[in-house]
Amino acid sequence: MSQEIKEHSVYTTEEARILLKISSSTIKRLLKNGLLKANKVGGQYRILGKELIRLISPDVGKQAEKTYLSLKKKVVAVINKW
C-alpha cells in the first residue's frame, strides 16, 4: 500500500525510512551527509515532509523555491512603496 507524504507533517527516521523504502543505514547516511535535513528533538531526528519530497523530487522543490522567491519579490516591492 502506497502512502502519501504530507508536506507539513513531521516524520521520525523510521517513518521516513518506510515511506522512502530505504534501509536504516541509508537514512543515517543521508542525514550524516546533509542530503536530508532534519532537526534533533530529544535525541531523535524529526524530518519535515517537504524535505522528503525535495529528496525524491528535486524539480518540485526547485519549482516551489522559484515560486516563493517570485512572490517574496512582489511583496517586498509593495512594502517598499509604502
N, C-alpha and C positions, 0 to 999 in steps of 0.2 A: 504494500500500500504506500503510495506517494504522499508526502506531507508538504504543505506549503510553508515556505519560510516567510515570516511576517517581519517587515522592515523595522518596526518599532518594538518588537519583542526582544527579551533578553534570554540568552541560552547559556547553559552550562557547557563545559567542554564535552561532556558525554552526549548531551542532546545535539550539539553541533556535529559531533563525530557521526552520530546516527543519521542526521539529516544529509550530511555530505557523503555518507557511505565510505568513510576512510578509517584507517586504524588509529589506535591511541597514539602510537609513535609518530604518525604523520601529523596529527593535530598538534602534538607537542612541538614538532619541528617547525610547523607553520607559525606558531606563537613565538618560539625562540628566535626565528629569523625575521620576525616583524612582518611577515606576509599576511598575517591575520591579526588585526588589532583587537585587544581585549583589555578589560580592567580587572584588577585583582580585588576581590571583596572577601574579607575573612580568610585569606589564604587560598581562595579558589578563584579561577578566572570566570568572568562573565563576558559574553560576546553578544554584541548587538546584531540583530537580524540583517541590518543593512551592510554590515561587514561580511557576512556570509554571502549575501547577494553580490557584493563587489568582488569577492573572491572567485565566485563561479561564473560571473558575467561582467567582466571589466567594462564592456561597452555600455551597459546600463548605468554603472557607476559614473563613467565619464560623461554620459549624457545628462545625468542628474546634476553633476557638478557644473556643467556648462549652463544649464537652465538656472541653477541657483545664482551663479555669478552674473548672468544677464539680468535677473530680477534684482539682485543686490545693486547693480549699477543704476538701474532705473530708480530705485528707492533713494539712493544717495543723491541722484540728480534732483529729485523732487525736494528732498530735505535741504539741499544747498540753495534752492531757490527761495526758501523761507528767509 
